[in-house]
Amino acid sequence: MEEVIQSPIWKDSTIYGIIGKSTKELINSFKEKNIYCIKKHLESTMNHPTVYSRMENEIRKRNLIIKNLEKKIIDSLKIVGLRTSLLNQNIHLLSTSERKMIQLAICLITNPDIIIMEDALKDLDKKTKKRVYNLLQKMKDQYQKTIIFISDDTNILYQYTNQIVIYKNDQIIKTGNTQEVFENISFLKKHRIKIPDMIEITYLAKKKKNIKLEYHKDIRDIIKDIYKHV
């Protein structure tokens, strides 16, 4: 029988990865916390088709008191590296990366305690993923935000999180340092959790060549390590 682990104490300035729990369930587990969820896609609506109207609506919906609303919106766009000319654009016409940056800009305005990323890096190119991650790191380090990735993509969780929490049947069965958890191949296989590609490449190389290799998050480091020992 699998040991059940107590709920984690969510810490500021940490990036978590979650497997096996829905966004709604996770949000409901937090009480009296200001949470902003960045979903996989940002879609336009009939009532709020433009970037400005969408951002303004989010502020009003949350009853935020902002003295100079337009300046706050413009400043948030500048922080995420977007030009202000996008404010009057229809969201539907924006690129995938621009929509993701808009979501981050809205997140900045709402100033949440906890930022939930709901499969929010899927369908992004490598460059945009890096931009998003760097902004999240800045929010984590400078503003002590707790950031939580909810995803079944273990490659993303391995690459971008510090701590991992794995649920099964609404109970936590594993929690700990992301790299240490994903290096536990037998545990991943037992629970049919996909082994991150970087871990699997190294694991197979170690097994086939019978050599000691370190686990890395960058394929270039893995290749260097393999060449060094072969």
N, C-alpha and C positions, 0 to 999 in steps of 0.2 A: 504493500500500500504506500502511495506517495506521501511524503511528509508535507503537511500543510504549513505554509509560512504566514506569519502575521502580516497585515497590511504595512507597506513601507511608509516611513516618515519622509514625506516629500520635502526636499531641501531646496532652498534658493540657490541660484547660480549653478544649477545642474541640468544637464540634458538627458532625459530619460527616454527609453524605448519601451513600448508596450506591445505585447503579443497576446491575443486571445480575449480582449475585452473591447466592447463597443464604445464609441465616443459618448453616447448618451449615458451609459452606465458609469463611465468614468466621471463625467461632469456631475452626475447626481451624487457621487461619493464625496465631492468637495462641498463643504458648507461655508456660506458667507465668504466666498472667494470670488474676486473679479476675474472671470475667465474669458479669453477670446479664442475661438476656434478658427484656424485657417484650414479651410477645406481643400479638397483636390482641385476644384474648379471654382472660378468666380464668374457667375453668369449675370447678364444684364436683365432687368425687369422692365415691364411696361411703364411703371410709375417712376422708376429711377434708372433710365437707360445710360446716362452719362456718368463719367467718373466722379465729377463734382457732386451730382445729385445723390449718387450712391454713398459717397463719403459723408455728406451732410445728413442723410437719412440715418446712417449708423450712429452718428453723434446724438441726434435727436431721440432716436429709439432708446438709447442708453441714458437719456436725461443728463447728459454731460453739460456742465456749465463752462463755456469757453468764451472769454471776453472778445477775442478777435478770431472768429471762426474761419474766415478766408485765409488769414495769415497762418493759422494752425494747419490748415489743409495743405497750403503751399509748402510750408516748412517740412511737413511729413513726406511730401513727394521728393523734395530735395535730399532728404536723409537717405531715402532708398534709391537715389540716383535717377529719378525720372524727371523729364522736363514738364514744366507747368502747362504747356500747350495741350497736354493730354486731358486736362480737366473737362474740356467741352466735347471730348471724343466719346462716341458710343462704345461701351465696354465690349460689345460684340465684335467691334472692328480691331481690337487690340490683339497683340501677339500673346502667346501663352506666357512668355516671360514677363511681359508688361502687366498682365493680369495678376500674376503672382506677386509682383512688386507692389501693386495697388493694395492687395490684401495685407501685405506687411505695413504699408503706410497707414491703413485703417487701424491695424493693430497698435501701431505707435500712438495714434491719437487716443485710443481708448485706455491706454496705459494699464493693461491687466496685470494681475499677480501671477497668473498662470497662462501660458500660451500652449494651446494644443494644436499639433500639426497632424491633420487627418489625411494620411496618404498624400501629403502636400508637396512631396518632391517627385512624385511619379509623373511621367510624361515631360519632365524638364530635361534640357540638355545639360551636359556636365558643367559648362560655364555658369548657367543660371543656378544650378544646384549649389555651386560654390558661392555665388553672390548671396543667395538666401542664407546659407550656413554662416557666412561671415557676419551678416546682419544679426542673426540669432545669437551668435557668439558675443557680439557687441552688447545686445540687450541683456544677455545673461551676466556678462562681466561688469558692465557699467551700471546697470539698473537692477541687478540681483533678481532677475526673472527666473521662474521655474519653467522649463520648456519640456513638453512631452510629445514624442512622436508615436502615433498609433499607426501601425502598419504590419502587414504580413510579409513585407519585403525585407528579408534579413540582410540583404546587401546594403540597403539604406540604413538600417538600424546599426549594423556593424560599423559603417563608415562615419555616421554622424552623431552617435549617442555615447554617453559616458557610463550610464547605468541601464540595466535591462530588468524588466519585470514581466514574467510569463505567467499567464492565467490559464487554468483548465477547470472547466465546470464551475466557474466563478470563484475559484480558489487559487491563491498564488502558489505555484509549485517551484518557482525558481526566481531568485533576484540576486543581483550583484553586479560587479564590474562587467561591462559589456564584452570586452575581449576575453575575460576569463570564462564567462558563461558560454560564449560561442566556441571556445577552444575545447569545451567538454563535448566531444563528438558523440560519445556513447549516449549522453543525455539527449542530444538533439535527435539522434536516430531513434531512440526509444519512444520519443514523443512526436515523431514524424515532423520535426521542425527542419525546414530547409537549411542546410549548412551554407553559410555565406561563401560566395565563389572564392574569395581570397583565402579563406580558411581551408576550403576543400582542395585548392591547388597545392597549397603547402603540405597539407595532410597526405595527399596522394604521393607527392614527391618524396616525403619522408619515408612513407611506407615502401615505395618501390625501390628507392636507392639506399634505404637503411642509413640515413644520415640525419644529423641534428640540424634542424632549421628553425628559425624564429618565425612567428606569425607576424605579418605586416598588413597594413591597410592600403598600401600602394603596390601595384603590380610590378613596378620598376624595382622596388626594394626586394620583392620576392625573387625576381629573375637574377638580380645581383647575388643574392644569398645562395641560390641554387648553383650558379656558375662558380662561386667561390668554393663550394664543397664537392663539385663533381669533376 
